[in-house]
Amino acid sequence: MRTKLKNGIILATGENGDFQVLEGCSLVVNDKYIEYIGPEDDAPKADVEKDMKGRILMPGLVNSHCHGPMVLLRGIGGGLALQEWLETAIFPIEDKLIPEDVEIGERWAVMEMLASGVTCVSEMYDFPAKTWDVLKSSGIKGNVCRVGLSFSETEEIPKNRFNECISLVKDFKDENDRVISELCLHSEYLTNETFVRKIAEANSELHANINVHVSETKREHEECKARHNGLTPIGYLEKCGILNEHTYAAHCVWVTEDDIAIMAEKNVSAVFNPSSNCKLASGFAPINEMLKADVNVGIGTDGTASNDNLNMFEELHLGALLIKNIKSDATLLNAEQVIKMATVNGARALGRKDTGELKVGKRADIIAVSMDKPHMYPAFNIPNLLTYSAQGSDVVMTMVDGQILYENGEYKTIDAEKARFEMKKCIERIYA
C-alpha cells in the first residue's frame, strides 16, 4: 500500500548526508520503505493521502539508551548520587518486580515514546522476553538484551546468566528485523573478567551488537583502573575482546583521549545521556572530542528514575546547550549535528543501517511535528526550530515501517485505557 504525505515541510537527507529542507513537496511510502521524495506533480499515485500542511516531517527519533520499565520508578531517589541512588532507592524496588510488572512498565514507556516521536529504542532491563513482546506487538523498533551480570569469579552469580544472554540472541528473532536481540554487559564493575571474556568469545560466532555502560562516573572509572593495572573501562573491554564486534557504550562521561582513540579505531559508538548525567551529577561526556575523532555518537534518555521522562526533544535541547557551555563556544554541536545524533547516528549505534533518515530506499520511520503552537513560529531555520523550540508534545504522528502507530493523541496498536488501568494496579502493588 502506498501512503502519500503531502504539503508538509520535509527534513530530508541529501546525497552528501546533509539535511535538505524541502517545501511544497510530497513524501510517498510504499509498504515499509520511502519510495519518493520530491515535487507533488511527479509523485506516484497513492492509496492514502494525508495532508501535512503546518507539519514538519522528520526522521523518527532513536533513543539509544533506555531502561523503559523504570517508568515504574519514575522520580525515585531524587537528589542522591549514583551509587547511593542505586543501593538505597532503586535496587530495593527492583527486587519486588515480577515479569508482568516489566511488561506493564515497558508498554507505558512505549506509549510515552511514541507520543513524543521515538521510533526506535535500545532497551536494557530485566525479563527481556516481556520487553520483546511489548515492542513486537506495539510496532516500535527496538534492541533488546539480557543484562550481563556476574558477581563472582568462582561461581555463577546470578545462576545461568551467561546462557540466558546467549539464548536471547539465538532464540528471539524477528523476521522483519524490527526487534533485534543483542548481547549486554551491564558494566565493568558488575561483571568479572571470566564472564566478559566468555561473552567476547561467544560473540566471535554470533556477531551480535554489544550494549554496555562505560565510565558513567569518576568513581567507576578510577576503581576500574585500580582493579585492572591502570586500564580504563574502554581499555579493559578492548583487552577482553569485547570491542572486536559492534559495540555501543552508554554515558562515556570520563573517557580519556586514549579511550576515544580506541573507540574510533574499533568503531565503538558512544551514547550521550544529558539529562541523566546532569541529574546524577555524573559529569559531562567529551562529545566534541569524540565527534572530532569520528566516533559515532547517539543520544539516549536513560531510565525515568534518573531523567525523569523519555522525551528525546528535551535531550536534543539540553545536550546542545551543555556542550556549548562546557567549552564556552556557541559554535559547537550545531542543530544539524544534534539532530543527526538523535536519528541516523543513533540508528548506526544500534546496528541499523536502513533507518534514521528521510531518504528514498530507507525504512519509513517518520514523525510529524506540528507548527501550530506559538513557540513554533516563525520558522526561519527548521533544524534550529526542532532543536531549541520543539517539544515532545508537538508530535502529532509517529510512523514505523510505514505503519502509523500514533496520531493526534490516539494509539493505533495499544489499548491506552487498559494500559493505564494495569499501570495503576502495578504501582499500588509495588509500593504497598
C-alpha positions in Angstrom: 0.0 0.0 0.0 1.2 3.5 -0.9 0.7 6.4 1.5 1.4 10.0 0.4 2.3 12.7 2.9 1.9 16.0 1.1 2.1 19.8 1.8 4.4 19.4 4.7 8.0 20.7 5.3 10.4 17.7 4.8 13.7 17.4 6.6 15.3 15.1 4.0 18.8 13.8 3.7 20.7 14.7 0.6 23.3 12.6 -1.2 26.1 14.2 0.7 24.5 13.3 4.0 23.5 16.9 4.9 19.9 17.9 5.6 17.7 19.4 2.9 14.6 21.4 3.9 12.0 20.8 1.2 8.8 22.8 1.0 5.9 22.2 -1.4 7.0 18.5 -1.9 5.5 15.1 -1.1 6.8 12.0 0.5 5.5 8.7 -0.6 5.7 5.5 1.4 5.4 2.1 -0.3 4.9 -0.7 2.2 7.8 -0.3 4.7 10.0 2.0 2.6 10.3 5.6 1.4 9.7 5.4 -2.3 9.6 9.0 -3.3 10.5 12.5 -2.0 10.0 15.4 -4.4 7.6 17.7 -6.2 3.9 16.8 -5.9 3.5 16.9 -9.7 5.9 14.0 -10.1 4.7 11.9 -7.1 3.3 8.5 -7.8 -0.4 7.9 -7.0 -1.1 6.6 -3.6 -3.9 4.6 -1.9 -4.0 7.0 1.1 -3.1 10.7 1.1 -2.5 12.7 4.2 -2.3 16.5 4.3 0.7 17.5 6.3 0.2 21.3 6.0 1.7 23.0 9.1 3.7 19.9 9.9 7.4 19.2 9.7 8.2 15.6 8.6 11.5 14.4 10.0 13.2 11.1 10.8 11.8 9.3 13.8 14.0 9.7 16.9 16.2 6.9 18.1 16.5 6.6 21.9 19.9 4.9 22.0 19.9 4.1 25.7 16.9 3.4 27.8 15.6 1.3 30.7 11.9 1.6 29.8 10.3 -0.4 32.6 11.9 2.1 35.0 8.8 4.2 34.5 7.7 2.2 37.5 10.3 4.0 39.5 9.9 7.5 38.0 11.4 10.1 40.3 12.5 7.6 43.0 15.7 8.6 44.8 15.9 12.2 43.5 18.8 14.1 44.9 21.1 11.1 45.5 24.4 10.4 43.9 24.6 7.4 41.6 25.8 4.7 44.0 23.6 5.7 46.9 20.7 6.1 44.4 21.2 2.5 43.2 21.7 0.9 46.5 19.1 2.7 48.7 16.4 3.7 46.2 16.5 1.6 43.1 17.6 -1.9 44.0 15.0 -2.4 46.8 12.1 -1.6 44.5 13.5 -3.6 41.6 13.8 -6.6 43.9 10.0 -6.6 44.0 9.4 -6.6 40.3 8.0 -9.7 38.5 7.9 -10.3 34.8 4.3 -8.9 34.5 5.4 -5.7 36.0 8.2 -5.3 33.4 5.6 -5.9 30.6 3.3 -3.3 32.0 6.1 -0.8 32.6 7.5 -1.3 29.1 4.1 -0.7 27.5 3.7 2.5 29.4 7.2 3.6 28.3 6.5 2.8 24.7 3.3 4.9 24.9 5.4 7.8 26.2 8.0 7.4 23.5 5.6 7.0 20.6 3.7 10.2 21.6 6.9 12.1 21.6 8.4 10.9 18.3 10.6 7.9 19.2 10.5 5.2 16.5 13.4 3.0 17.8 14.8 2.4 21.3 17.6 0.4 22.9 16.2 -1.4 26.0 18.4 -2.8 28.8 16.4 -4.3 31.6 15.3 -7.5 33.4 12.9 -10.0 32.0 13.7 -9.2 28.3 11.2 -11.6 26.9 8.5 -9.3 28.2 10.1 -6.3 26.7 10.5 -8.1 23.4 6.8 -9.0 23.4 5.7 -5.4 24.0 8.0 -4.0 21.3 6.8 -6.6 18.8 3.1 -6.1 19.5 3.3 -2.2 19.6 5.1 -1.9 16.3 8.0 0.3 17.6 11.6 -0.7 16.6 13.8 -1.9 19.4 17.0 -3.6 20.5 16.7 -5.9 23.5 19.3 -7.7 25.6 19.6 -9.9 28.7 21.6 -7.8 31.1 25.0 -9.4 31.5 25.9 -9.6 35.2 28.4 -11.7 37.1 29.3 -11.1 40.7 31.8 -13.9 41.4 34.8 -15.4 39.7 34.4 -18.7 41.5 30.7 -19.5 41.0 27.9 -18.3 38.6 26.0 -15.5 40.3 23.3 -14.9 39.0 22.8 -18.5 38.1 22.7 -19.3 34.4 23.1 -15.7 33.4 25.6 -16.3 30.6 23.4 -18.9 28.9 20.4 -16.6 29.2 22.4 -13.8 27.4 23.3 -16.2 24.6 19.9 -17.8 24.3 18.2 -14.5 23.9 20.3 -13.7 20.8 19.8 -17.2 19.4 16.1 -17.8 20.1 14.5 -14.4 19.8 14.5 -13.4 16.2 12.1 -11.1 14.3 11.6 -11.9 10.6 11.2 -8.2 9.9 14.3 -7.2 12.0 12.1 -4.6 13.7 13.1 -6.0 17.1 16.8 -7.1 17.4 18.3 -9.3 20.2 21.8 -8.4 21.3 24.3 -9.1 24.0 25.0 -6.9 27.0 27.5 -6.3 29.7 25.9 -4.1 32.4 29.4 -2.6 33.1 32.9 -3.5 34.1 32.0 -3.1 37.8 29.1 -5.5 37.8 30.8 -8.3 35.8 34.1 -10.2 36.2 36.8 -10.9 33.6 35.9 -14.6 33.1 32.3 -13.6 32.2 33.4 -10.7 29.9 35.8 -12.9 28.0 33.2 -15.7 27.6 30.8 -13.1 26.1 33.5 -11.9 23.7 34.3 -15.4 22.7 30.7 -16.3 22.1 30.2 -13.2 20.1 33.0 -14.1 17.7 30.5 -16.6 16.3 27.2 -14.7 17.0 28.3 -11.3 15.6 25.7 -9.6 17.7 25.7 -6.0 19.0 27.0 -5.4 22.5 25.4 -2.9 24.8 27.4 -1.7 27.8 27.6 1.1 30.4 31.1 2.8 30.3 32.7 5.4 32.6 29.5 6.9 33.8 31.1 8.2 37.0 34.6 9.2 38.0 34.4 6.6 40.8 33.6 3.8 38.4 36.4 4.9 36.0 39.0 5.1 38.7 38.1 1.9 40.5 38.3 0.1 37.2 41.9 1.4 36.8 42.7 0.2 40.3 41.4 -3.3 39.6 43.0 -3.7 36.2 46.5 -2.3 36.4 45.6 1.1 35.2 43.2 0.1 32.4 40.2 2.2 32.0 36.8 0.5 31.2 37.3 1.0 27.5 40.9 -0.3 27.7 39.7 -3.3 29.8 36.9 -4.1 27.3 39.4 -3.9 24.5 41.8 -6.3 26.3 38.9 -8.8 26.9 38.0 -8.8 23.2 34.6 -7.2 23.6 35.3 -4.4 21.1 36.1 -6.8 18.3 32.3 -6.8 17.5 29.9 -4.0 17.1 29.7 -2.3 20.5 27.9 0.8 21.7 28.7 2.3 25.1 26.3 4.4 27.2 27.5 7.6 29.1 31.2 7.7 28.4 31.4 10.7 30.7 35.0 10.1 31.9 36.6 8.5 28.8 40.1 9.7 28.1 41.9 10.8 25.0 43.3 7.3 24.6 39.8 5.8 25.1 38.4 7.9 22.4 41.2 6.8 20.0 40.3 3.2 20.8 36.6 3.8 20.2 37.4 5.4 16.9 39.6 2.6 15.8 37.2 -0.1 16.9 34.1 1.7 15.7 32.5 1.8 19.1 29.6 4.2 19.3 29.0 6.4 22.3 25.6 7.3 23.7 25.2 10.8 25.2 22.6 10.9 28.1 22.4 14.7 29.0 19.5 14.7 31.5 20.5 11.6 33.4 24.2 12.7 33.7 23.0 16.1 34.9 20.5 14.8 37.5 23.0 12.3 39.0 25.8 14.8 38.7 28.0 12.3 36.9 29.7 14.9 34.7 29.7 15.8 31.0 30.8 13.5 28.3 33.5 14.9 25.9 31.2 14.9 23.0 33.1 17.4 20.9 36.3 15.5 21.3 34.6 12.3 20.3 33.0 13.9 17.2 36.4 15.3 16.2 37.8 11.8 16.4 35.0 10.5 14.1 33.4 8.5 17.0 29.7 7.9 16.2 27.6 9.5 18.9 23.9 8.8 19.6 21.6 10.2 22.3 19.5 8.4 25.0 17.2 9.3 27.8 18.4 6.6 30.2 15.6 5.4 32.6 12.9 7.6 34.1 14.3 7.2 37.6 17.3 9.3 36.5 15.7 11.7 34.0 12.5 11.7 34.7 11.0 11.4 31.3 11.5 9.8 27.9 11.3 13.0 25.9 14.0 12.9 23.3 13.4 16.5 22.2 14.4 17.6 25.7 17.7 15.6 25.3 18.3 17.4 21.9 17.8 20.8 23.5 19.8 20.1 26.7 22.6 18.2 25.0 23.3 21.1 22.6 23.3 23.7 25.3 25.6 21.7 27.6 28.3 21.1 25.1 28.4 24.8 24.0 28.7 25.9 27.6 31.3 23.3 28.7 33.7 24.8 26.2 32.3 28.3 26.2 31.9 28.0 22.4 28.5 28.7 20.9 29.6 27.2 17.6 29.9 23.6 19.0 27.3 20.9 18.4 25.0 22.8 16.0 21.4 21.9 15.4 22.1 19.7 12.4 24.7 17.7 14.4 22.5 17.1 17.4 19.5 16.0 15.3 21.7 13.5 13.5 22.9 12.2 16.8 19.2 11.6 17.7 18.4 10.0 14.3 20.8 8.5 11.9 23.8 8.3 14.4 21.5 6.6 16.9 20.4 4.1 14.3 24.1 3.3 13.4 24.9 2.9 17.1 22.1 0.2 17.3 23.5 -1.6 14.2 20.7 -0.3 11.9 21.7 1.0 8.5 18.3 1.3 6.9 16.7 3.9 9.1 17.3 7.3 10.7 17.0 9.4 7.5 14.2 10.6 5.2 15.7 9.3 2.0 14.5 7.1 -0.8 15.1 3.4 0.0 15.2 3.9 3.7 12.6 2.5 6.1 9.6 4.7 6.6 10.2 5.7 10.2 8.8 9.2 10.1 7.3 11.6 12.6 5.2 14.7 12.0 5.9 17.7 14.3 3.1 20.3 14.5 3.9 24.0 13.9 0.5 25.2 15.2 1.6 26.5 18.6 3.1 29.9 19.2 6.6 28.6 20.1 6.9 27.0 16.6 6.5 30.3 14.7 8.2 32.0 13.0 10.2 29.1 11.4 13.3 30.7 9.9 15.5 27.7 10.4 13.9 24.2 10.7 16.8 22.3 12.3 17.1 25.1 14.9 13.4 25.1 15.5 13.4 21.3 16.1 16.4 21.5 18.5 15.6 24.6 20.5 11.8 25.2 20.3 10.0 21.9 19.6 8.6 19.8 22.4 7.7 16.1 22.5 4.1 17.2 22.8 4.3 18.8 19.4 4.5 15.3 17.7 1.2 14.5 16.0 2.1 11.4 14.1 4.6 8.6 14.6 5.1 6.0 11.8 7.3 2.9 11.9 7.9 0.8 8.8 5.1 2.7 7.0 2.5 1.9 9.8 1.1 4.8 11.8 1.4 3.8 15.4 0.3 7.1 17.0 -1.7 10.0 15.5 -3.3 13.1 17.1 -3.4 11.5 20.6 -4.6 8.1 19.5 -2.5 4.9 19.8 -3.2 2.5 16.9 -1.7 -0.7 18.4 -2.0 -0.2 22.2 -5.2 -0.1 24.3 -4.3 3.1 26.3 -7.1 2.7 28.9 -6.2 -0.9 29.6 -2.5 0.1 29.9 -3.4 2.9 32.4 -5.5 0.6 34.5 -2.7 -2.1 34.6 -0.1 0.6 35.4 -2.2 1.8 38.4 -2.7 -1.7 39.8 1.0 -2.4 39.3 2.1 0.7 41.2 -0.3 0.0 44.0 1.2 -3.5 44.5 4.9 -2.5 44.2 4.6 0.4 46.7 2.1 -1.2 49.1 
